[in-house]
Amino acid sequence: MTLLLLGGLAVGPSGLSLVPTSFVELWFPALTTIALALIGFLLGHQFSLRALKAHGKTIIVISTCKVLGAALAVGVVLWLAGADPVVALLLAAIAPATAPTATYDVVHETGARGGIVDALLSIVALDDVWGLLVFVVMISIVGMLNGDTSVGSGLESSLTDIGGSLALGVVLGLPMAYLTGRIRRGEPTLAEAMGFVLLGAGIAEWLGLISILSAMAMGATVVNLARHHERPFHAIEGVEWPFMILFFVLAGASLEIGALPLAGALTAIYILARCIGIYVGTRIGVRLAGVNQSSYKWLGLALFPQAGVAIGMALMASQRFPQYGAVVLQVVLASTVVLEITAPVVTRKALRLSGALQAKNDSS
């Protein structure tokens, strides 16, 4: 992903100008909507009632504390550092988002096993969902503080946006669950699944709702009601990457070199505050959940990666608050590059300290 961002930067207006600014401005918003809808639908898979019961109280408590810890740490530290309050709130809303793929890759590469690994994978599967809900609420708060009527005024309008987005996802998820459940084994489900996801994204944009939240509600409806609920998710996973590649390349192309010095200090503070918040929040969650702290105390170090969901949130924030969008987007893109390079190394170290790699060696 880092190479895609850097490649986009190289071919974009700030690099070799192989991709003109007009092309980026024309296609990036539409591609962002599609990519976020695909991400949201796949995140909805984590709302399976069966999976939530399997995760249990422990995972939910740790994940919630981790999300709140990251958001509070980034918001407070940036505010104390003198950042614009709106920028601080927007970055605080984005901070909890993680990169499940990077974590999965490290676990697969190292062959780590054990309870700590199961907990880690469950948390990264859930915390983007909680993080998205925090982001939606924070966006509404920023809208009220900023007095931006395009975002909606007051708590009532914010709740209407959230409720309308969830309702749209459920309304479209019901027929989607019925249709995909009737398709026989071996028959393709891509057309149906992709059609519903894109239809939901289009209607959400048309109505001024939150497309990623609608897609997530649609995914949650399908995973709990469809007879063969895994098939539409596998179909979307099979075509997600071409859109994500274009998404990351155009995200890199939108990076402005001239804005990097301005965002440099904020990026460093954001990364430090985010990592501290995640680690402390996770430790608090481990204590509240009452699990073995000797093995779980390193869990927070394995949750530092940041990728596509955070970039998508930054793009949504920059579109709704264009006056702050450049700084927010530069900070998130720059921090994503740094964290995608360094965080997997820290995750590997955390697994070693927690004994997960030893468990792997013993089992072999």
N, C-alpha and C positions, 0 to 999 in steps of 0.2 A: 504494500500500500504506500509506503514511504517513497518507493521508486516511482510509483504512478504520480504522486503529488509533485515530486521533483521533476519528473518528465513533463508534466503539465506546465510547471513553472518555466521550464526551458523552452517550450514551444509557444508559450503564451505571449501576451503583449509585453510583459516585463522581461522576456527572454529574447528569442529569435523572431518573434512576431509571426510564426508560421500559422498560428491560429489568431485571426483578427479579433479585436475587441467586440465588434458587432456580432460575430458568431457566438462568443461567450455570453454576451448580454441577451441574445435571442434564445439560445437553447438551454442555458444553465438553469433558469427557473423551472422550465418544464421537466428537464431531466431530474432536477432535485425533487420535484413532486412525485415522480414515478419511483425514484430510488427510495424515498422515505416511505411511500406506500408499501413497497415490497418489504422493507425492513419492519414496518409496523405489523404487517400481516404475519410475518415469521415470529415476531415477539409475542403476538397473540397466542401462539402455540404454547407458551409457558403458562397460560391461564387454564390449562387442563385441571379439572377438579381432582382427578386421580393423581396428577403430578404434584399439585399443591398439598394434598394429603401426604404424599410420599416425602415431600420436602420437610414437612412438619414445622413445629414452632421454632426450632433452633435456627433453621435456615432463614425463615422469614424475619426473625428478630435480628440476626446478624446483618442481613441484607438491608433492612430498614435503617439500622444504626449507621451502617457504612454510607448509605446515600445521604442521610441527614448530616453526618460528620463532614463529608466532602463539601456539601453546599454551604454549611455554616462557616467552615474554616475559610473557604475562598471568599465568601461575601465579607466576613469580618476583617480578614487580613487586607484585602484590597481596599476596603473602606478606610482602615487605619493608615494605609500607605498613601492615601490621598487620591485614589482613583475616583472618577465620576461615579456617584451612587448608582446611576442607571447601569453603567458598564459593570460595576461590581455585582449588581443583582443578576444581570444577564449571564455573566461568567459563573456565578454561583449556581445558577440554574443548570448550566451545561456540565459543571464539574463532576457530578455523579456518574455520567455516562462512561461505560467501559468498552472493552473490545473482546467479546467472547471468543472470536476466532483466534486471536493471538494467544489467549489462555489455553484453548483447546490444542493449538499447535505445540505449545511447550509441553503440555501433559503427554501428548502423543509422542513427541520426540524423545522425551526422557523416560517414558514408560512408567511414570509414577503411579502408585496405587495406594489404596487405603482410605480410611474415613475422611481424612483431611482433603483428599483429592475429590471425593464425592461431594463434600461440602463446597469446595471451591467451584466446581462445575455447576452446582445447583445455584450458587449465589450469583455467578456471572450470567446465568440464564435469567434470573429474576430481577437483578438490580437495574437493568436498563428499563424495565417496565416501571419500577418505582421511580427511577430517575426521570422518565418521561412525564409521569404524573406531577412530580415536583416542578418540572420545567413548564408545564402548562399553567400551573398555579402561579409560578413566579412571573411568567409572561403577562398574566392578567394583572398582577400587582404592579409591575413596571408600567403597564398601560395606564393604570389609575394614577400613579405618581407622575407620569410624564404628561398627563392630560391629553393624550393622543386619542381623539375621537374615532379614528379609523380602527383602533383596536377595540373600542367599546368602553363605555363609561360605567364604572361601578361593579360591584360584586355580582349583581344580578345578570349583567351582560356576560360576564366571564363564565358564570355557571351555565348560562344559556348556550354559549359556545361549546363548553365541555359536554353538557348533556345532549346537545344536538349532534355532536360528533359521535358520541357513543351510540345514540339512537340510530343514526344512519348506518353505523357498522352492524348493529344487530339486525336492522331491517333487511340489509343486503346479505347478511350472514345466514339468515334462515333459509332462503331459497338456494343459496350456495351449498349449504350443508345437505339439503335434500337432493340436489342434482348430483353432487360429487359422491354422495352415499349410494346412489343408484347405478353408478358406472361400475361395470364388472371388472374383475381383475384382468390386467393386461391391456385394457382400453385406455387411451390417453386422457389425461385430465387437464393438460396445460391450457387449452383454449378456454375451458370453463373457468379455471382458477385465475388465469391472467385477465380474462375479460371482467370478472367480478372485481378484482383488485383495481384495475384501471378505471372501471365505471365508478367505484367508490371514491377514488382519488379525484376524478373529474367532477362528480357531484359535490364533493366537499369543497373543492376550490370554487365552484360556481356559487355555492351558498355561503362562502366565507367562513367555513368551518375548518377544523384542524384535521388535515388528511391523514397524518400518521396515526392519530388517535382513532379515527374511524376505521382505518385498516386494522389496527390492533383489536378493536372490538369485533370486527368481522372475523379475524382469526380465532379469537376466543370463542365466538359462537360456533364456528365450524368444528373446532377441536372437541367441543363438548357435545355436539349434536349429530355430527356426521357419522354414518355407519362405518365408513372407511376414512377416518379423519386424517390419517397420515398422508394419503395420496396427494391432496392439493398442496400440502406443504412441501413434499418432495418435488412436485412439479415446479413450484416457484423457486425452490433452491436450485433447480437445474438451469434456470434462465436468469438468475439474479446477477451472476457475475459480469456478463457483458454490460449491463446497466451500471453496475458499481464501478467497473473500470472507467467507463466514460465519465461517471460522476466524479471520481477522484482526479482524473486528468483535467477536467474542466475546473475542479476546485483548485488545483494547482495553478491553472492558467489564470484564475481570478486573483491569485496572490500578487499584491503590489509590493515590489521591492522597496519603493520609497517609503512605505508605511512601516517597514520592519524596524527601523531604529526607534520609532515612536512606541511600537508594541514590544520592543525587546525587554525593557525592565518589567513591564506588566506580565510578559510571558514567563519570566524567571520566577516572579512572585506567585503567579498562578500555579505553576508546576509544583513549587515547594509547598504552598498552602494546600493544594489538592492532595498531594501525597501524604502530608501530615494528617489532614482531615480523614482520609480513607483509613490510614493505619489506626489512628486513635478511635474513630468511630467503630471500626471492626473489633478492636480490643474491648470497647464498652459492650458491644453486642455479644461477644463471646462470654463476658462476665455475666451479663443479664440472662443469657441462654443457659448458663450453668454447665457448660461443656468443659472438657479437659483442657485447661489453659496451657499446660506444658507443651502440647502438640499444636493447639490452635492459635497460639500467640503470634505466630509468624504469618497467619492467614492474610492479614491486611497488606503485606508486602507483595502478595501475588495478585493484587487487584489494581495495580497501577496502569496497565495498558489502556489506551484511548484511541478510538478510530472513527468509523463511519457515522455512528449515531451522534457523536459529539459534533462532527462537522455538519450533519444535517440540522441539528438544533441551532448551531451558529448561523446557518443560512436562513433558517426560519426567523431567528431573532433579527438578523440584518435586514430581511425583507420587511418586517413589521416596524423596525426602528432604524431606518436608513441613516439617520444622523449619527448613530453609534455603530453602524454595521461594519465599517472598515476596521475599526480597532478590534471589535469582538472577533471578527472572522480571522484577522491576522494572528491574534493571540491563540485561537483554537487551532488553526492550521499549523502554526509554528510549534506549538506544544505537542501536537499530534505527531509531527515528524520526530521530535526529540524522544517522546515516550515510546513510539513504535520501535525505536532503535535501542533504548536503554531498559524499558520496563520488562521485556521478556527475559533479560539477563537477571533482573531482580526476582522475577517470578521463579526462575529456575533455582536461584539461591534459596528462596523461601521454601520451596519444596524439599530441598536438601536439609535445611535446618529443622523442618517439621518432621523429618524421618520418612517422608513419602518415598524417597529414592531408596532408602534402606529397606523399606517394605517391599519394594520391587525386587531388590537383589535377593532378599530372603525367600520370596515366592518363586524365584527362578532357580 
